[in-house]
Amino acid sequence: MIIPEHGRTLTQEEWRPVIDEMLASSHIILSTHENSDGDGLGSQVALSLVLKALGKEVVILNPSEVPPNYMFLREIHEIRLFRDHDEESIQEFFLADLLIVLDANLHDRVGKLWPHVEFAREAGRLRMLCIDHHLEPEDFTDVTVCETYVSSTGELVCDLITAMEQHTGRHLLTTDVASALYTAIMTDTGSFRFSKTSPYTYRLAGMLVDKGADPEMIYDRIYNSLTPESLQLLGLSLTNIKIVDHGLISWLFISQEMLDQTGSKLFDTDLIIRYLLSVPTVRVAVLLVEMQDGRTKVSFRSRGKIWVNRLANHYGGGGHMNAAGCLLRMSAEKAKMVILDDVRKFTFEHINA
C-alpha cells in the first residue's frame, strides 16, 4: 500500500505496480462507491477512456445509479448499474481479470457488488486495484494507492494518466478525458475552495482546460440541473432543519415519506447538506436520510479541526476530516437518537480540547 507524505505526487516508479496490473489485463471493470459523486464518476470515465485507447475491454459497473446532474458523463462513456439478480452483471466479474475501485478505500463502500467480487476472486483470476484519497484506507485489494492529502481521486488519476503517457509513449489525455477529470477535481474541491485545494490542484485544472475541458459547461450541467422534484425536496427540507446547542450543531432528517411526497430519489439529498453548514456558528452538520431498505444514510460535515471521519469510522464509514458518512443498519428513529447523542459528545469534546 502506497501512502505518500503531504506535498508531493507519486513518481512514475511508484505508479509502476498499478500500470503493470492494467497493461497485463485484457478485461477490466471499474467501480466506485454507493451513491456515486463527481469524483468517482469522473475518475472512472477518464480512466476507462484511457484503457480503451490502449486496447483493453472496459466496463464501468456501479452499485447505484448515476445522479441526473452527472448524466453528461454517460454521454462520454456508458456507465452501467449493477443489479443483484441480473446474470449479465454478475457474469462480468467472472469474465474480468482486473477490478479497479476508485474513490473508495473500504470494501463495503461498493455495497451489493462486494459478495460477487469476493466469490469471483475465490473462484477465478480476478485481481483488484484501489485508487483513492480518503483517510484510513483498508487493505482489501492486491494493489492500493491512497494519497490522503490530495484534493480528489481525480487528481490522482490525472497523475496516473501522465505516468501512463510516459510509460507507453502514447497521447492519452484527450478532451473527453480532460472533461471527466475536471469534473472529478472541481466537484471534490467544492469548486476549488476546500482546504486540500493546493497550488498544484489549480495548475492541474488549468492544464485540463488547455486540453479542452469546458469549465462553464461542466459547472452548469452539475449545479444548474436540479429537477423539479429535487427543488421541492429542498424547500421541504429547509423548513425542517434543526439548529441546536447554542448554534453549534445543525441537523436534518429526510424521511421516505418526504422523498415520496416530492417524487425525489436518494441522490436528490446530496446537495442539501451544504445548507446545514451555512450558518456561521455551526461547527458540525448532520444529515440523516431514511432509505427504502431500512438502513439510514448519515452524512457529516464540520468546520475547523473537527475530524468527523472519526465519527463515521465508529459506524463503519469513512471520509475526510471535514466531510464523511456512513450507512447504519438501524431504523431512522433509533439512528436519530444514537447519532445525535454521539455528535453532541463528540462536538463538545473537540471544542473544549
N, C-alpha and C positions, 0 to 999 in steps of 0.2 A: 504494500500500500504506500503510495507516494503522497505525503502531506508536506509540501514545502513551506518555508517560513514566509512571513509577510514581506511584501515589497519586491517580489521577483516573479518572473514567468518560468515555466518549465523549459528546459533545454531540449533540443532535438533528441539527445540520448535518453532523457527521462521519458519522452513520448514514445521511445522505440518499442517497449513492450505492447503498447496499445496499437501502434502502426503494424507491428508484426502480426498480431492477432487478426486485425482486419484484412490485411493483404493475404493471409493464409486461408481465409474463409471465402466461401462462394455464395452461401445463402444466409443473409443477416437480417435479424429482427431488431428494430429499435422501439423502445418503450419508455414511458415516463410515469410519473406518479398519478394517482387518482386525482380527479378534479384538476385537470391539466391547465397550465397557465402559459403565458407568452414565452417564458424562458425555456420550459420543457419542450413546447411545441416548436418554437423557432429553432432550437438546437437540433431537434430531431430532423426537421425538414432540411436544414443546411447540411447536416452530416449525411443524410440519405442521398441528397443530390450528388455529393462528392463521391460517395461509394458507388453509385450507379455510373458515374463518369469513369470510374476505374474498373467497370465491367462486372460489378457484383449484383446479385439479385437481392433486392432490399424490400422489406415490408415494414411499414410503421403500424404497430398494433398496440392500442392503448386501452386501459381499463375503464375509461369514461369518455363520453362524447366530447367533441370539440365545442367550446362555447361559441355562440354566434359571432361575437366580435373578433374571433380568430379564424373565421371561415375563409378569409382570403388566403391563408396559408394552405388550405386544401386546394386552392386554385393552382398552387405551385406544385404540390405533391399530394397524392392520395394518403389520407390518414384513416385507418380502419379502426372500428370499435370492436374490442374483443367481447364475444358473447359466450357465456358459460356452457351453453348447450349446443353451440354451433360447431359441428365436426370439422369444418374447414378451418376455423380459427384455432382449434385445439391442435389440428394436424400440423400447423405451421411450426410448432415447437419441435416436432419430430423431423421435419424437413430441414430445419435450420442447423447450421453448425456454430453460430455465434448469436448471442443476445446482448445488446448494448442497452443498459439502463441509464437514462440521462435525467439529471436534476432530482435524483432520489438516492439516498445512501442507506436506507433501511429496507429490508426485504419486504416488509408488509406494506410499504408505500405503493407497491404495484398492485395491491388489492387482490382481486379474483384471479389475476394471472399467476400468482405465486404457486399454488398447488400444481398447476400444469407445468410450470417451469421446473419445479422440483422433480416431478415424475419423468419429464423428458431428459433431465440431466442424469438421473439414475439409469434410465433405460437406453440412452444413446450417447451421442458425441457432443451434445450442446455445451459450449463454453460460454462464460459470461464476462462482460466488462461493465464497469461503473465509472461514469464521469460526472462529477458533482462538485458543489461548493458549500454545502451545508455543514454545520458543526457536528462533531461526534459521529463520524461515519462508522457503520457496521461493516465488518469484513465478510461479505457474503458472496463475492464474485471471485473469479480467477485472477483478474487484474482490476485494481481500483485506483483511480486518480481522483483525489479530493483535495482541492486547494481552497481552504476555508476563508481566505482573505480576499479572493477575487469578487468582483461585483455580481457575477452571474455565471451559470453554466455556459451561456452563450459566449462569454469572454474566453473561457477555457477551450471551447470547441473552435473558436476563431484561431487561437494559438495552435491547436492541433492541426487544423487545415493548412496553416502556414508551414508547419513542420512536414506535413504530407507533401506539400508542393516541393519543398526542398528535397525530400526523400525520393519522390517519383520523377521530378523534373517536369511535372505537368502543371498547367494553369488550371486551378480548381475553383478559385474564388470568383464565380460568375455573378451577374446582377441578382439572380434569384437567390443564390447562396447569401450574398450580402444583405438582401432584404430580410431573409429569415433570421440572420444573426443580429441585425439591427433591432428587429422585433424582440428577440430574446434579451438583449442587453438593455434596451430602452425600458422595457416593462419591469425588469427585476431591479433596476436602479431607481424606480419611481420617476421616470423621465429625467434621469441624471441628477437626482437631488439627494439620494440616500448617502450615508456616511462612507460606504465602501466604493463610491464612485471616485476613482483615483484619476490623476492626470493621464495615466495610461489608458483608462477607460474612454476618456474623451478623444484621445488620439485614435483608438480603435474605431470609435463611432465615426470620426471624420474620414478615416480610410474607407469604411464601408459605404459612406455617402459618395466618396470618389469612385467607388466600384459600381455605383448605380442605385443604391438604396434610396428611397424617396421618403424622407422624414415626415413631410406633411401628410402624404397619403397614409402612411403606416399609423401615425398618431390618430388621424381622423377615423380610420377603419376600426381602431381599437376602442377609442374613448368617446367617439361620437356616433356609435352604432347601437345604442341601447334600444331594446324592444319596448313596445307599449307596456308589456307585462312587467318588465324589469322596472320601469318607471313607476308603475302602480305599486309594486312591492317596495320600492324606495320610499314613496310617500307614506305608505302604511308603517314602514319600519321607523322612519324619523319620529313619528308620534309616540313610539314605544320605547325609545332609548331612555335608559335609566342612568343618572349620574349620582353617585353615592360617595360616602366617606369624605365629606368636605371637598368634593370635586376631584378627588384623586383617581377614582375608578369609574369607568363607564361600561355599560354592558347592554346587550340586546339579545333577546330570544326570538327567533323566527320559527314558527310552528309550521307543521304540514298544512294546517288549516289556512294560514296566511299565504302559503305557496299556492294552494288550491284556489283560494279566493281570488287571487290575482292572475292565475294561469301561469305562474312563474316556475322555473326549474332551479335546481341546486346551484348551477353556475351563475344565476342571476344575483346570488347573495354575495359574490366575491368582491364587488366594488363598494359594498355598503360599509365595510369595517373602517374605511378611511374617515367616515363621518364621526365615528366614535372617538377618534383621537383628535378631532378638530378643535375641541375646547382646550385652551392653553393650560389649564390646571391639571388636566387628566394625564396621569403617568402610565396607567395600564388600561387597555381596552379589551373587552371580551365579546366575541360574537358566537352564540350557540345556535345551531340550526338542526332542527329535528328532521331526520332522514326517513325515507319510506320503509327501510328495512329494520327500523327500531333503534339504530345507532344515533349518536349525536355528534355532529361535526363541531369542533371548537377551534376558533381562530383567536390568537393573542397578538396584540401589538403593544409596544411600550416606547417610552421616551427615556433618553439617557442610558445609564448603565444598569438597566433592569433587564436581566437575562431571562426573558420569557421562554426561551428554548428549554430552560431547565424545568419550567412548569410543564411544558409539552412532553419532555422526556419522561417525567414522572408517570405520565399516562400512555407511554409507548409511542409518542410522536416525536417531533423534532423541528428544526428550522434554524433561524438566525437569532442573534441576540435580541433584536427588537421586533422580530416577526416570526411566529411559529404556530404550530397547530397540531391537533391530534383527533383521533376518532374514538369515541367512547362507546363501549358495548353496554350501555345502560339507558334507561328511559330518560327522556328530556327532563322530566320533573326531578328525578334523582340527580341528573347531571348538573342542573342549575344549583341545587343545594351544595353538592360536593365541590364543584369548581369555584363557585363564588366565595365559599368559605376559605378555600385554599388561596385564591387570588388575594383576598384581604390580608391574610397572614403573610404571604409572600411579598406583597407590595410594601407593607409596613416594616418588614424585616429589612428590605433593601433601602427604604427611605431613611431608616434610623441607623443603618450600618455606618 
